[in-house]
């Protein structure tokens, strides 16, 4: 690691730590905290500043890496600021899901139009010819993907460390692929935020020396992470050519497959896709007796495995058809496991009730 990269990394780490120590007392004093209730595991109010901490790290990364004057990243910064603020407002005022969705979609659409960055090429999904999209359909598809990514990361943020861990794994893979392809700026913007996420995890997981200073991402943080990952995947697959579009699907493995599974199960049950329940994979693992920390130890490696399939598939030039079929099989298998875990949890609850 050269001196410049060392100094950039130190700047991101330093800004993230300063943000935590500066915002913790302010959040407690103003009541910007997540309060316990019957659906939450924590026993005392927890400051919701994790997203702001990572955002500060990202802004620092933009300036120290020199990408702050690039059009695509300036547009990203503006859009991410609005989306993060919208998430923070949701944390504070519990906004309507419908209006939040509409506003998120508008922000992403404007960002795509202004930057010219949107999904235009889906790769060789139909055989030997590229599946191309024009501005209209491509922009709409990008908005759909962005909303899916934002909400997937919001939904996976259900136990300590999970959203942060899966994001670091994804960003590391993007960093590696972009570095190997020569897309240095994109690699830096994927790699440097990992350091801010590591700072967040130190406090979120209350690791030694950080006990009693727990923080959460909040909706603002998960919204920001979902948008950051989507933006990097679009740049990497569409502009830089660092990896193929189907590889991007594998890089967001766990958050996306969990969200799609939960949405499908709610739809089959005649419920709104955004209705509250406890059928996410981390909920089901805990119903089967795992602690939140053990569930994290299961899910983070599972996500890493999916990411590695995409990574090796790209590096070893596996066919896009094989990666597509593989992704579909993983989705079906994951949904099946989710249903089996739900059935097992119901049976166990029934036995407990009978014994009672």
N, C-alpha and C positions, 0 to 999 in steps of 0.2 A: 504493500500500500504506500503510495507516494505521499509527500508532505502535504500537497494540496488536498488530497482526499482525507488525510488525517484531520486537517483543519476544518474541512467541511463537516466531517462526522462530529467533531468536537462542538462545532457551532450548533448543530441540530440537537445533540444531546443536552448541551447547556441550556438552550432555549426551552426545551421540553421540561427540564427540571425546574427552571425558573418559573415557567407557567404553572406547574403544579403547586409549588410553594407560595406563589403569589395569589393564585385563585382559590386554594383550599379555604383559607379563613374568610374570604369574600363570599364564597358559595354558602358556607355555614351561616354567615351573618345575614345574608339576604334570603335564605331559605331555598336556594337552588339545589335541592336535594331530592333523592328518590326515597319516599317514605314507605315503611313496611306496610303490607296488607296481607290478606289471606292467600294471595297468589304469589307472594314474593318470599324468598328464603332469608334475606338479611333481617337482623333484629333491630337495627337502628338506622336513622337517616344517613344516606350516602351521597356525597356531592357528585353532581352530574357534569363534571368538567373534563372527562377523558377526551371527548371529541375536540374540545377547544385546544387541549394540550397537543394532540396529534396535528390539528390544523396549524398551530403555531410552528410545530416542527416542519410541516410541509412548506409553509411560507418561507421559513429560514432556509430550507433546502433550495427553494427556487432562487433566492438571492445569492447564496454562496456558490451555487452551481452555474450561475449565469444564464439560466433559461427564463428569467423573469421578463426579458424583453422579447421573447418569442410569442407570436400572436396566439397560437393554440394554447399556450400555458397561461397567458394573461386572461384569455376568455375562460379557461378552466377556473382560474382564481376567482373571477367575478361570479361565475355560476356556483362554484363550491361555497363561496361566502353566503350567497342567498339561500342555498339549500341547507347549509349548516344552521343559519339563523332560523329557517323554517322548522328544522328539527328541534332547535332549542325552544322555539315558541310552542311546539307540540309537547315538549317536556313540561312546560310551564302551564299551558292552558288546555291541553288535551284536545287538539284540533280535530275536526271531522275528517275521517279517512278519505272521503270523497273529495273534499276541497284540497286536502294535502296532496292527493294524487294529481289533481288537475294542475295545481301550482308547480309541482315537481316536473310534470310533463312539459309545461310551458317554458320553464327555465332551461330544461335540457334541449328543447326544440330551438330556442333562441341561440343557445350556445353552439349547437350544431350548424345553424345557418350562418352565424357570424364567423365562426372559425373554419367552416368548410370541412369539419371533421365529423363524418358519419359513416355508417356501415354501407359500403358499396358493393362488396364482393364476398360472397359466402363460400367461395372455393369450389372444389370439384365434388359437390354433393350429388350431382345428377349424372355422374359418369366421367366422361373425358372433357366436358366443357365447363367453363367457369359460370357460376350462377351470379349474374350481375344485377344490380338494382340501380334505378335512376334516383334523382334527388328526392322526389316525393315519397316513393315507397321506402327508400333507404333511410330517410330522415324519420319517418314514422316507425320503422323497424328499430332504429337506434333509440328512439324514445321508449319504446316497449322494453327493449333490453335494459335501458338505464333504470326504468321503474322496477323491473324485475331484480336487478342487482341491488338497488337501494333497499328494497323491501326484503330481499333474501338476507342481507346483512343485518337488517333490523330484527328479523325473526330468529336468526341464529344466535343473537346476543342474549341468550337466556340463562347462562351460567358463567361464573367468573372465568375469564381468560379465553373463552372459546372464540369470540369474534376477533379479538386481537391476534390469537394464535393462527387462525386460518388465514387471516389477512397477511400476516408476516410470511407464511409459507407461500402464498400466491405471489406476493411481491418479490420474494427471493427468486422464484422461478422466472418471473418476467425480467428481473434484473439479469439473470444468467443468459436467457435467450437474446435479450437486446444487446448485451455486452458481446456475445459471440457474433452477432450480425453487424456489429459496428455502430449501433444506434446508441451512442454514449449518453446523450442528453436524456433519453427515455430511461436508460438503465439507471442513471443517477436519480431521476425522479421516482423510480420504483424502489431503489435501494435505500436512499437516505431517510424516507419516512419510516422505514423499518426500525430505525433507531428511536424515533419518537414513540413508536408502538411498544418497543421494549421498555421504555420508561413508564408508559401507561401500565404495562403488565406488572411491573415491580410493585406498583401501588394497588392495582386492582386485585392481584393475588395475595397481597399483604406478605410478600416475601420478607426474610429477615432484614432488619433495619428499617422496614417500612410499615410495620404493624401500627394499627390505629390511624392510618392515613388512607383508608380505602377510597377509591373513586370508581365511578361507572362511566361508560361511554355516553349513555343517554341516547335519545333518538337523534340528536344533533350529530353525535359521533358516528353512529352506525350509518346514518345518511351520507355523511362525508366519506366514509370508507367505501361504501357501495359505489358512490359516484367516482371516486378516485380509481378504484379497480376497473370500472367500466371504461373510463377515459384512457387508461393505460392499455387496456386490451384492444380498444379501437385503434389507438396510435400504432401499437405494435403489430397488429394484424392487417391494418388497412394502409397506413402511411409508410411505416418503416419496413414492412415486409419481414419482420423478425420471426414471425410464426404464422401458421395458417389459422383461419377462422375456427376450424373444428378444434384446434389445440386450445383456443381460448375457452371453449366449453369445459374442457378437462381442468383448466386452471382455476375455475370457480366451482369445483366439484361439489363439496358438501353443502355450502349455502344454497346453491341452485337446486340440487336434487332434493334437498329437504323441503324447500319452499314449494316446488312443483308437486311433491308427494302430498304435502299437507293441503295445498289448494285442491288437488284432485279428490282427496278424501272428504273434504268439506263439501265440495260440489256434489259428490255422490250421495252425501247425507242430506242434501237440500239446504245447506247452510251457506251464508256469505263466505267468500274466500278469506275475509278479514275478521271473521268472528273469533272470539277468544275461546281457546281450549288448551288442552295439554297433550297434544299428539305429536309435537316436535320430538325428534329423536332423543334429545337430552332429557326431556320430560319422561319419556318411556324408559330410558335406561335407569333413571332414578326411581321410577316406580318398581323396577325389578331389583332394587336394593343397592344400586351404586350410589356413592356419594358424588356431589358435584365435581370434586377433584378427580375421582376415578373416571367419571363420565368424560371429563376433559382428556384424560389419558387414553381413552378409547377413540374419541372422535378426532382429535388432532392428528394422530397417526393415520387414521382412515382417510382424512382429507389429504394428507401428505402423499399417501399411496396413489390417490386419483391424480394429483398434480404430477407425480413422477411418471405415471402412464403417459400423460400429455407431453411431459418434458422429453422422455425417451422416444415417444412416438415422433416428435418433431426432429430430434437430433439424429434418429436412425431412419428417418424418412419412411415411416409406416404409411400405408395408403390412407387417404382421407375416408374412403369407404369403410375400411377396417375400424378406424377411430370412431366413425359415426355409428356403426353397428355396435361397437363396444360401449359407447355412451348410452345407447338405447337399452342395452342389456343391463348395464349398471343401474339405470333408472328403474327398470322393472324389478330387478333384484332388491334394490333399496326399498321400493314401495312394498314389496312382499314382506321384507323383514320388519318394516314399520307396522304393518297390519298384524303380523304374528306377535310382535311385542305388545301391541295393544290388547290382543286377545288374551295373551298370557297374563297381562296386568289385571284384566277384568276377572279372570278366573281366580287369581290370587286374592283380589279384593272380595270376591264372592266367598272364598273359603274362610277369610278373616271374619266376614259378616256372619257366616254360619256358626263359626266357633263362638262368636260373641253372643 
